[in-house]
Amino acid sequence: MTIDVIDHKILKHLKQNARLSNQELAELVNLSASACHRRVKILEKSGVIEGYQAKINYEKLGMNFFAIVEIKLSQLTETDHLHMLEQINMFEEVINAYIVTGESNYILYIMTEDLNSFSNFVINKLNKVKGIMSINSKIILDKVIQK
């Protein structure tokens, strides 16, 4: 599928506000409502737009502590990776998880209420996952760019 400038504009506006009406979106990208609707449907059908979701303000829910945690496994077999994925998927504190190259095998984006909750998560949950060789945490001080 070829994405042109107008498609990029549609995606940009939907990413900023997925609740735009088709008419509002059409006006923002200088298309007729029917042409805009057709393009959005094509983007959805092709999988470029995977879905729509609410953007949650976690701070307003009392989740004010964010950290990046690097994990290195002691073994790198497929079984070890599957076990790790199974375990971290059960932790509500893990917002995102990535398999990466370099010294670590995984990077986890963690969210908790405070430092005490984070410490409890690392000590009483993450440290108990079989196969983890090392855990390296980085506390997020401030969000400077979010796209």
Backbone as a ProteinNet text record, in pm:
[ID]
protein_1_A
[PRIMARY]
MTIDVIDHKILKHLKQNARLSNQELAELVNLSASACHRRVKILEKSGVIEGYQAKINYEKLGMNFFAIVEIKLSQLTETDHLHMLEQINMFEEVINAYIVTGESNYILYIMTEDLNSFSNFVINKLNKVKGIMSINSKIILDKVIQK
[TERTIARY]
84.1	0	88	54.2	127.2	55.2	130.1	76.9	122.7	28.1	65	56.4	78.3	80.4	-53.6	-162	-294.1	-316.5	-274.5	-286.8	-206.6	-87	-4.8	-75.5	-141	-215.8	-332	-401.7	-512.7	-461.3	-352.4	-295.5	-251.2	-189.4	-144.4	-261.9	-368.3	-484.4	-557.4	-568.2	-633.3	-550	-417.8	-332.8	-350.4	-366.2	-385.9	-524.7	-624.8	-761.7	-842.4	-850	-919.5	-1071.3	-1119.5	-1264.3	-1315	-1228.3	-1273.7	-1384.3	-1485.1	-1586.7	-1524.3	-1583.4	-1533.6	-1536.1	-1639.1	-1649.8	-1536.8	-1507.4	-1398.1	-1263.9	-1242.7	-1118.2	-1106.1	-1212.6	-1212.2	-1174.6	-1227.9	-1195.4	-1048.2	-995.4	-855.4	-758.2	-795.9	-706.1	-749.3	-848.4	-895.7	-946.3	-1035.5	-1100.4	-1250.9	-1323.8	-1467.2	-1486.6	-1601.6	-1629.3	-1624.5	-1678.4	-1680.5	-1539	-1458.3	-1320	-1238.6	-1258.9	-1188.5	-1229.6	-1358	-1409.6	-1350.9	-1345.5	-1288.4	-1143.1	-1066	-924	-905.2	-984.9	-974.9	-1007.8	-1111.3	-1149.3	-1037.2	-971.8	-858.4	-743.6	-714.5	-608.6	-641.8	-767.9	-809.6	-799.9	-853.3	-855.3	-714.8	-622.7	-485.5	-404.6	-459.6	-388.1	-298.8	-292.4	-213.1	-274.2	-405.2	-476.4	-523.1	-465.9	-498.5	-619.9	-651.6	-764.4	-761.4	-854.6	-867.3	-875.9	-814.7	-818.4	-813.4	-851.8	-848.3	-705.8	-665	-535.8	-559.8	-498.6	-522.8	-419.3	-464.8	-374.4	-351.9	-244.6	-217.2	-189.9	-134.9	-109.2	-239.4	-347.3	-476.2	-534.6	-481.8	-522.7	-430.1	-339	-247.8	-120.8	-99.1	22.6	122.7	211.4	300.8	447.6	478.9	618.7	641.5	737.2	766.3	914	943.7	1082.3	1100.1	1223.1	1265	1350.4	1319.9	1394.9	1455.2	1586.6	1656.9	1676.8	1648.2	1660.4	1752.1	1841.6	1928.5	1897.5	1873.1	1844	1973	1969.1	2087.1	2104	1993.6	1997.8	1911.6	1942	1870.5	1795.4	1746.9	1671.9	1530.7	1465.6	1328.4	1236.8	1260.5	1181.7	1197.6	1321.2	1346.6	1274.8	1279	1210.2	1058.5	1003.7	859.9	819.2	900.5	872.3	875.8	974.7	987.1	864.9	825.7	709.6	582.2	568.5	452.7	448	563.2	570.5	543.5	613.4	597.8	460.7	396.8	261.5	160.8	192	102.5	117	224	248.4	176.6	82.8	8.9	98.9	211.1	303.7	375.6	382.9	452	356.1	387.8	303.5	344.7	473.8	527.6	650.3	675.6	795.2	852.2	984.2	1052.3	1166.6	1184.2	1304.6	1404	1526.6	1624.7	1758.7	1842.5	1979.8	2067	2190.2	2283.1	2302.2	2340.5	2370.3	2246.8	2131.5	2006.2	1929.1	1838.8	1750.3	1612.9	1571.6	1439	1450.7	1363.3	1343.4	1195.2	1167.6	1030.4	1002	883.8	836.9	741.3	776.9	705.5	634.3	514.3	438.3	384.7	410.8	357.5	314.1	259.3	213.6	329.2	435.9	546.2	670.7	779	905.2	889.3	814.7	793.4	723.9	622.3	551.7	644.1	728.2	824	922.9	976.3	1070.3	1005	881.2	806.6	791.3	762	749.2	880.3	991.8	1121.1	1160.1	1147	1191.8	1100.2	969.9	876.4	815.6	831.9	777.3	888.5	954.1	1051.9	1169.5	1219.5	1332.7	1300.2	1174.2	1133.3	1111.3	1126.8	1110.6	1234.8	1212.4	1321.1	1390.8	1522.3	1600.9	1656.4	1618.1	1672.2	1810.9	1909.8	2046.4	2072.1	2018.3	2040.2	1923.3	1901.7	1797.6	1863.3	1841.9	1899.8	1785.7	1761.2	1648.1	1693	1611	1631.2	1500.6	1504.7	1385.4	1363.9	1242.3	1209.4	1178.3	1251.5	1232.4	1125.1	1122.2	1026.9	1009.3	890.7	860.7	882.3	972.6	1002.6	944.8	926	865.2	777.4	657.7	569.6	497.6	511.8	448.5	343.1
-118.4	0	123.8	218.9	344.6	449.2	512.5	617.6	751.6	839.5	971.5	1077.5	1202	1313.3	1327.2	1310.5	1323.5	1211.9	1089.4	978.8	1008.5	1062.2	1098.5	1203.3	1299.4	1401.6	1337.6	1247.6	1177.2	1103.3	1030.3	954.3	1046.3	1157.3	1254	1306.4	1346.1	1401.7	1295.5	1173.6	1067.2	1027	1032.6	1000.9	1104.8	1230.7	1337.5	1330.9	1293.1	1289.2	1189.8	1067.4	962	978.6	1074	1095.8	1202.4	1248.5	1344.1	1282.1	1359.5	1309.3	1304.6	1229.2	1222	1360.4	1437	1572	1661.7	1656.3	1737.2	1696.8	1566.4	1515.4	1557.3	1546	1584.6	1731.2	1817.4	1960.1	1985.2	1911.2	1929.5	1889.9	1791.9	1743.6	1788.7	1879.3	1936.5	1831.8	1744.4	1645.5	1655.6	1597.8	1584.1	1476.6	1479.2	1381	1238	1217	1081.3	1033.7	1122	1084.5	1054.6	1133.5	1112.6	978.4	951.7	826.3	705.8	715.4	607.3	581.8	690.5	676.3	614.3	657.7	601.3	452.6	414.7	273.4	191.2	246.3	177.4	161.5	266.8	259	155.3	145.1	44.3	-96.6	-114.2	-246.1	-298.8	-208.8	-250.3	-277.8	-239.2	-263.2	-149.2	-41.7	74	132.1	143.4	180.5	49.1	15	-112.2	-102.7	16.1	31.3	168.3	189.3	316	286.1	372	348.6	479.6	472	589.8	611.5	735	770.6	799.4	721.1	729.3	819.3	906.7	987.9	910.7	835	748.3	826.7	946.3	1028.5	1058.4	1081.2	1109.9	986.6	870.8	746.9	713.5	806.8	785.7	712.8	689.4	621.5	728.9	763.6	878	841	713.2	670.3	583.7	622.5	550.9	514.2	396.4	351.2	263.7	258.4	166.5	60.3	-64.4	-172.9	-259.8	-277	-364.7	-499.3	-605.9	-740.5	-823	-893.9	-987.5	-1127	-1218.4	-1357	-1437.2	-1537.8	-1622.1	-1718.3	-1756.8	-1843.5	-1780.9	-1810.7	-1748	-1848.2	-1954.3	-2051.9	-1999.4	-2060	-2019.8	-2042.5	-2151.8	-2181.1	-2071.3	-2022.4	-1915.4	-1786.9	-1754.9	-1635.3	-1648.3	-1762.5	-1783	-1772.9	-1829.9	-1821.3	-1675.4	-1602.4	-1461.1	-1382.3	-1401.5	-1331.4	-1365.5	-1490.5	-1534.9	-1464.5	-1455.7	-1394.3	-1244.2	-1172.5	-1026.6	-984.5	-1068.6	-1037	-1037.5	-1107.4	-1114.9	-993.9	-917.5	-805.3	-680.4	-628.9	-508.8	-385.5	-387.6	-274.3	-257.8	-365.1	-361.5	-306.3	-187	-121.5	-162	-169.8	-213.6	-299.3	-392.7	-476.5	-496.7	-494.8	-506.5	-606	-689.9	-771.6	-685.3	-674.8	-583.7	-652.8	-586	-631.8	-557.5	-602.5	-535.7	-616.3	-548.4	-617.1	-673.7	-614.4	-663.3	-743.5	-826.4	-901.8	-837.4	-770.5	-706.6	-567.2	-481.2	-351.3	-342.6	-313	-301	-156.5	-108.6	22.9	-4	45.6	14.9	138.7	117.9	226.8	179	258.1	228.5	358.7	346.6	465	552.4	488.4	563.1	475.3	530.1	456.4	331.1	340.3	224.8	111.5	143.9	43	-17.2	67.6	18.7	-77.8	-39.1	-126.4	-259.6	-254.2	-376.4	-463.4	-401.8	-475	-545.7	-473.5	-531.8	-644.3	-617.5	-714.5	-836.2	-813	-922.6	-987.6	-927.7	-988.8	-1019.4	-914.8	-932.2	-1019.2	-997.8	-1077.4	-1225	-1259	-1397.8	-1471.5	-1401.4	-1465.9	-1549.6	-1677.8	-1772	-1734.5	-1735.9	-1714.6	-1574.5	-1480.5	-1345.2	-1341.5	-1296.6	-1286.8	-1149.2	-1042.6	-908.5	-817.2	-720.2	-619.6	-484.4	-394.7	-260.3	-160.2	-76.2	17.1	159.1	229.1	370.6	442.1	533.3	606.1	721.7	735.4	843.4	968.4	1074.4	1199.7	1288.1	1290.3	1377.3	1327.6	1343.9	1310.8	1437.4	1433.4	1555.1	1552	1433.1	1418.8	1295	1307.4	1192	1207.4	1108.1	1114	1008.4
0	0	0	-82.4	-90	-5.3	82.3	169.8	114.4	87.4	35.3	145.9	107.5	201.9	275.4	204.2	267	368.6	333.8	429.3	556.1	538.8	654.9	741.1	676.9	751.8	827.5	762.7	828.4	951.8	935.3	1047	1160.3	1124.9	1226.3	1307.2	1240.2	1309.8	1392.5	1340.3	1416.8	1538.4	1523.6	1639.1	1749.1	1709.8	1807.9	1870.2	1790.8	1840.3	1757.7	1806	1732.3	1737	1814.5	1825.2	1727.7	1638.8	1537.6	1453.9	1423.3	1330.6	1191.4	1103.2	966.1	901.1	928.3	871.4	920.9	1050.9	1107.3	1047	1036.4	979.1	833	758.2	616.9	601.4	685.7	679.2	711.9	809.8	848.4	737.1	655.9	550.1	410.9	405.7	279.5	179.8	229	143.3	162.7	70.1	91.9	199	263.2	369	314.2	194.9	138.5	102.5	45.3	10.4	135.8	238.7	365.4	425.8	426.5	481.6	407.8	275.6	194.1	232.8	248.1	282.3	420.8	516.2	651.3	647.6	574.6	563	498.2	397.8	333.2	432.4	509.7	610.7	717.8	753.8	852.2	793.2	673.7	610.6	582.7	548.4	518.9	644.9	760.3	885.8	929.7	850.5	892.8	1020.1	1022.1	1145.3	1206.7	1322.1	1386.6	1476.5	1523.5	1613.9	1678.9	1767.1	1837.4	1986	2066.1	2209.5	2286.3	2412.2	2498.3	2548.8	2556.1	2613.4	2761.7	2848.6	2992	3058.3	3145.8	3227.2	3357.3	3362	3476.2	3604.1	3590.2	3708.6	3782.6	3707.9	3771.3	3840	3808.3	3874.8	3991.9	4022.2	4134.2	4097.8	3969.8	3926.1	3885.4	3977.7	3958.3	3945.7	3944.9	3942.5	3819.9	3738.6	3614.5	3610.8	3558.9	3550.7	3427.3	3383.7	3278.6	3347.9	3322.5	3385.6	3275.7	3284.3	3191.1	3259.2	3186.8	3241.4	3152.6	3217.2	3146	3198	3105.1	3142.8	3156.2	3242.1	3260	3143	3079.1	2961.8	2853.6	2730.3	2619.1	2531.8	2591.8	2512.6	2486.4	2389.8	2358.7	2478.9	2551.1	2670.9	2775	2793.1	2889.8	2849.3	2721.8	2673.2	2692.6	2658.7	2674.7	2821.2	2909.4	3053.3	3099.2	3053.4	3091	3042.6	2917.9	2863.2	2940.4	2975.6	3053.3	3189	3254	3386.7	3381.9	3293.1	3293.1	3243.7	3164.6	3117.6	3233.2	3339.6	3455.7	3548.9	3535.6	3625.6	3575.7	3652.3	3611.5	3606.9	3673.8	3673.8	3540.1	3462.1	3332.7	3228.2	3178.3	3078.7	2937.6	2913	2784.1	2810.7	2721.5	2732.1	2592.5	2584.4	2455.7	2467.1	2366.8	2354.5	2277.7	2329.6	2271	2249	2172.1	2154.9	2255.2	2268.2	2359.4	2486.5	2592.8	2719	2786.8	2764	2823	2719.5	2769.2	2680.9	2669.4	2777.3	2781.3	2840.3	2793.9	2857.8	2891.6	3017.1	3064.2	3101.2	3066.4	3108.5	3223.9	3341.3	3464.7	3516.8	3572	3631.3	3765.9	3872	4004.7	4071	4190.8	4264.3	4312.1	4360.3	4420.1	4426.3	4481.2	4490.7	4575.7	4682.8	4769.8	4693.8	4615.3	4534.8	4429.6	4370.5	4270.9	4335.9	4451.5	4523.4	4555.2	4600.4	4630.6	4506	4391.8	4266.2	4230.7	4238.2	4201.1	4297.5	4426.5	4527.9	4535.5	4537.1	4563.8	4440.8	4325.7	4204.1	4104	4055.1	3947.5	3990.8	4111.8	4161.6	4174.8	4177	4195	4063.4	3953.3	3822.3	3793.3	3772.5	3744.5	3614.3	3616.7	3495.8	3479.3	3565.9	3554.6	3619.2	3543.8	3593.6	3654.8	3589.9	3644.3	3610.6	3700.2	3684.8	3703.8	3606.7	3613.4	3592.9	3694.1	3689.1	3661.4	3587	3560.5	3591.5	3687.3	3727.1	3630.3	3581.5	3488.3	3569.6	3543	3614.9	3551.1	3415.9	3346.9	3204.3	3150.7	3012.3	2930.6	2833.7	2756.8	2616	2559.3	2426.7	2429.6	2377.2	2360.7	2228.5	2142.8	2011	1999.3
[MASK]
+++++++++++++++++++++++++++++++++++++++++++++++++++++++++++++++++++++++++++++++++++++++++++++++++++++++++++++++++++++++++++++++++++++++++++++++++++

